[in-house]
Amino acid sequence: MAKKYNPRVTNGNARRKVRARLKAEGRPCWICEAFGRPAEIDYSLSHNNPGAFEVDELIPVSRGGSPFEYSNLAAAHRRCNQWRSNRSVEEVFAIARKRKLYTEKNISTSRTWLK
């Protein structure tokens, strides 16, 4: 059975360098920032932890983006990167705008009814 082609590992040295650069900068998760959530990434977490650091391609590789070009890469939490899948940056911001509008509406709760 033939191995599945993964462009992220074709040039492992370049990917490791870009990953190390992003990690050294200590950038926050850009997806969490879009949704207005706390965006700090704990860079000491194990790679399989949902809050761990991952390199996210802004233009997904499946849509023609480069996994090595620094301008196409950003830091993200593992769970955020998995949620994003191959959505474009515009799609992520559109979803974030819709959710922010919904949460910013004045919704009465049972506690406010009692006042």
ChimeraX commands (.cxc) that place a marker at each C-alpha (Angstrom):
marker #1 position 0.00,0.00,0.00 radius 0.5
marker #1 position 1.40,3.40,-1.01 radius 0.5
marker #1 position 1.98,6.08,1.60 radius 0.5
marker #1 position -0.31,9.08,1.56 radius 0.5
marker #1 position 1.49,12.25,0.41 radius 0.5
marker #1 position 1.88,14.87,3.15 radius 0.5
marker #1 position 3.50,18.14,1.96 radius 0.5
marker #1 position 4.28,19.18,5.56 radius 0.5
marker #1 position 6.92,16.47,5.91 radius 0.5
marker #1 position 8.51,16.66,2.45 radius 0.5
marker #1 position 10.95,19.26,3.75 radius 0.5
marker #1 position 11.04,18.50,7.47 radius 0.5
marker #1 position 13.98,20.82,8.16 radius 0.5
marker #1 position 12.18,23.88,6.78 radius 0.5
marker #1 position 9.01,23.00,8.71 radius 0.5
marker #1 position 10.96,22.53,11.97 radius 0.5
marker #1 position 12.66,25.93,11.52 radius 0.5
marker #1 position 9.37,27.75,10.91 radius 0.5
marker #1 position 7.74,25.93,13.84 radius 0.5
marker #1 position 10.66,26.87,16.13 radius 0.5
marker #1 position 10.42,30.53,15.00 radius 0.5
marker #1 position 6.69,30.71,15.75 radius 0.5
marker #1 position 7.21,29.01,19.10 radius 0.5
marker #1 position 10.05,31.40,20.04 radius 0.5
marker #1 position 7.83,34.40,19.29 radius 0.5
marker #1 position 5.23,33.11,21.76 radius 0.5
marker #1 position 2.34,34.26,19.61 radius 0.5
marker #1 position -1.28,33.87,20.80 radius 0.5
marker #1 position -3.89,31.75,19.02 radius 0.5
marker #1 position -5.27,33.82,16.16 radius 0.5
marker #1 position -8.55,31.86,16.08 radius 0.5
marker #1 position -9.26,32.52,19.77 radius 0.5
marker #1 position -8.50,36.21,19.19 radius 0.5
marker #1 position -11.05,36.27,16.36 radius 0.5
marker #1 position -13.71,34.89,18.71 radius 0.5
marker #1 position -12.73,37.16,21.60 radius 0.5
marker #1 position -11.60,34.29,23.83 radius 0.5
marker #1 position -8.39,34.13,25.89 radius 0.5
marker #1 position -5.74,33.41,23.29 radius 0.5
marker #1 position -2.61,32.55,25.30 radius 0.5
marker #1 position -0.95,29.29,24.31 radius 0.5
marker #1 position 0.91,27.16,26.84 radius 0.5
marker #1 position 3.93,26.17,24.77 radius 0.5
marker #1 position 5.05,23.61,27.37 radius 0.5
marker #1 position 2.05,21.29,26.81 radius 0.5
marker #1 position 2.41,17.91,25.13 radius 0.5
marker #1 position 1.60,17.84,21.41 radius 0.5
marker #1 position -1.58,15.78,21.94 radius 0.5
marker #1 position -3.11,18.20,24.48 radius 0.5
marker #1 position -6.07,20.23,23.07 radius 0.5
marker #1 position -4.50,23.48,24.30 radius 0.5
marker #1 position -1.07,22.73,22.83 radius 0.5
marker #1 position 0.67,24.83,20.16 radius 0.5
marker #1 position 0.22,23.94,16.50 radius 0.5
marker #1 position 1.31,25.64,13.31 radius 0.5
marker #1 position -1.73,26.69,11.32 radius 0.5
marker #1 position -1.61,27.45,7.60 radius 0.5
marker #1 position -3.70,30.57,6.89 radius 0.5
marker #1 position -4.29,29.35,3.35 radius 0.5
marker #1 position -4.75,25.62,3.93 radius 0.5
marker #1 position -2.45,23.24,2.09 radius 0.5
marker #1 position -5.57,21.60,0.63 radius 0.5
marker #1 position -6.37,24.97,-1.01 radius 0.5
marker #1 position -2.89,25.57,-2.37 radius 0.5
marker #1 position -1.18,27.23,0.61 radius 0.5
marker #1 position 2.46,26.64,1.49 radius 0.5
marker #1 position 3.30,24.73,4.69 radius 0.5
marker #1 position 6.75,26.41,4.81 radius 0.5
marker #1 position 6.18,30.08,3.91 radius 0.5
marker #1 position 6.29,32.13,7.12 radius 0.5
marker #1 position 3.71,34.67,5.93 radius 0.5
marker #1 position 1.19,31.83,5.50 radius 0.5
marker #1 position 1.64,30.46,9.04 radius 0.5
marker #1 position 0.21,31.39,12.43 radius 0.5
marker #1 position 0.10,29.94,15.92 radius 0.5
marker #1 position -3.06,28.18,17.07 radius 0.5
marker #1 position -4.29,25.84,19.76 radius 0.5
marker #1 position -4.59,22.23,18.65 radius 0.5
marker #1 position -8.38,22.23,19.26 radius 0.5
marker #1 position -8.81,25.49,17.33 radius 0.5
marker #1 position -6.76,24.23,14.41 radius 0.5
marker #1 position -8.78,21.00,14.27 radius 0.5
marker #1 position -12.05,22.95,14.42 radius 0.5
marker #1 position -10.90,25.23,11.62 radius 0.5
marker #1 position -10.05,22.28,9.35 radius 0.5
marker #1 position -9.64,23.76,5.85 radius 0.5
marker #1 position -11.88,26.80,6.32 radius 0.5
marker #1 position -10.50,30.02,4.90 radius 0.5
marker #1 position -9.56,32.95,7.14 radius 0.5
marker #1 position -12.59,34.83,5.79 radius 0.5
marker #1 position -14.91,31.96,6.77 radius 0.5
marker #1 position -13.48,31.90,10.30 radius 0.5
marker #1 position -13.98,35.66,10.71 radius 0.5
marker #1 position -17.53,35.41,9.32 radius 0.5
marker #1 position -18.41,32.71,11.87 radius 0.5
marker #1 position -16.78,34.76,14.63 radius 0.5
marker #1 position -18.78,37.86,13.67 radius 0.5
marker #1 position -22.05,35.89,13.75 radius 0.5
marker #1 position -21.28,34.40,17.15 radius 0.5
marker #1 position -20.18,37.75,18.59 radius 0.5
marker #1 position -23.43,39.36,17.42 radius 0.5
marker #1 position -25.42,36.58,19.06 radius 0.5
marker #1 position -23.57,36.79,22.38 radius 0.5
marker #1 position -23.61,40.60,22.47 radius 0.5
marker #1 position -27.43,40.79,22.33 radius 0.5
marker #1 position -29.16,41.58,25.58 radius 0.5
marker #1 position -30.68,38.24,26.46 radius 0.5
marker #1 position -32.72,38.16,29.65 radius 0.5
marker #1 position -31.86,35.43,32.09 radius 0.5
marker #1 position -33.88,34.22,35.04 radius 0.5
marker #1 position -31.66,36.25,37.38 radius 0.5
marker #1 position -32.47,39.52,35.60 radius 0.5
marker #1 position -36.20,38.75,35.69 radius 0.5
marker #1 position -36.15,38.64,39.46 radius 0.5
marker #1 position -34.80,42.19,39.78 radius 0.5
marker link #1:1,2 radius 0.2
marker link #1:2,3 radius 0.2
marker link #1:3,4 radius 0.2
marker link #1:4,5 radius 0.2
marker link #1:5,6 radius 0.2
marker link #1:6,7 radius 0.2
marker link #1:7,8 radius 0.2
marker link #1:8,9 radius 0.2
marker link #1:9,10 radius 0.2
marker link #1:10,11 radius 0.2
marker link #1:11,12 radius 0.2
marker link #1:12,13 radius 0.2
marker link #1:13,14 radius 0.2
marker link #1:14,15 radius 0.2
marker link #1:15,16 radius 0.2
marker link #1:16,17 radius 0.2
marker link #1:17,18 radius 0.2
marker link #1:18,19 radius 0.2
marker link #1:19,20 radius 0.2
marker link #1:20,21 radius 0.2
marker link #1:21,22 radius 0.2
marker link #1:22,23 radius 0.2
marker link #1:23,24 radius 0.2
marker link #1:24,25 radius 0.2
marker link #1:25,26 radius 0.2
marker link #1:26,27 radius 0.2
marker link #1:27,28 radius 0.2
marker link #1:28,29 radius 0.2
marker link #1:29,30 radius 0.2
marker link #1:30,31 radius 0.2
marker link #1:31,32 radius 0.2
marker link #1:32,33 radius 0.2
marker link #1:33,34 radius 0.2
marker link #1:34,35 radius 0.2
marker link #1:35,36 radius 0.2
marker link #1:36,37 radius 0.2
marker link #1:37,38 radius 0.2
marker link #1:38,39 radius 0.2
marker link #1:39,40 radius 0.2
marker link #1:40,41 radius 0.2
marker link #1:41,42 radius 0.2
marker link #1:42,43 radius 0.2
marker link #1:43,44 radius 0.2
marker link #1:44,45 radius 0.2
marker link #1:45,46 radius 0.2
marker link #1:46,47 radius 0.2
marker link #1:47,48 radius 0.2
marker link #1:48,49 radius 0.2
marker link #1:49,50 radius 0.2
marker link #1:50,51 radius 0.2
marker link #1:51,52 radius 0.2
marker link #1:52,53 radius 0.2
marker link #1:53,54 radius 0.2
marker link #1:54,55 radius 0.2
marker link #1:55,56 radius 0.2
marker link #1:56,57 radius 0.2
marker link #1:57,58 radius 0.2
marker link #1:58,59 radius 0.2
marker link #1:59,60 radius 0.2
marker link #1:60,61 radius 0.2
marker link #1:61,62 radius 0.2
marker link #1:62,63 radius 0.2
marker link #1:63,64 radius 0.2
marker link #1:64,65 radius 0.2
marker link #1:65,66 radius 0.2
marker link #1:66,67 radius 0.2
marker link #1:67,68 radius 0.2
marker link #1:68,69 radius 0.2
marker link #1:69,70 radius 0.2
marker link #1:70,71 radius 0.2
marker link #1:71,72 radius 0.2
marker link #1:72,73 radius 0.2
marker link #1:73,74 radius 0.2
marker link #1:74,75 radius 0.2
marker link #1:75,76 radius 0.2
marker link #1:76,77 radius 0.2
marker link #1:77,78 radius 0.2
marker link #1:78,79 radius 0.2
marker link #1:79,80 radius 0.2
marker link #1:80,81 radius 0.2
marker link #1:81,82 radius 0.2
marker link #1:82,83 radius 0.2
marker link #1:83,84 radius 0.2
marker link #1:84,85 radius 0.2
marker link #1:85,86 radius 0.2
marker link #1:86,87 radius 0.2
marker link #1:87,88 radius 0.2
marker link #1:88,89 radius 0.2
marker link #1:89,90 radius 0.2
marker link #1:90,91 radius 0.2
marker link #1:91,92 radius 0.2
marker link #1:92,93 radius 0.2
marker link #1:93,94 radius 0.2
marker link #1:94,95 radius 0.2
marker link #1:95,96 radius 0.2
marker link #1:96,97 radius 0.2
marker link #1:97,98 radius 0.2
marker link #1:98,99 radius 0.2
marker link #1:99,100 radius 0.2
marker link #1:100,101 radius 0.2
marker link #1:101,102 radius 0.2
marker link #1:102,103 radius 0.2
marker link #1:103,104 radius 0.2
marker link #1:104,105 radius 0.2
marker link #1:105,106 radius 0.2
marker link #1:106,107 radius 0.2
marker link #1:107,108 radius 0.2
marker link #1:108,109 radius 0.2
marker link #1:109,110 radius 0.2
marker link #1:110,111 radius 0.2
marker link #1:111,112 radius 0.2
marker link #1:112,113 radius 0.2
marker link #1:113,114 radius 0.2
marker link #1:114,115 radius 0.2
view
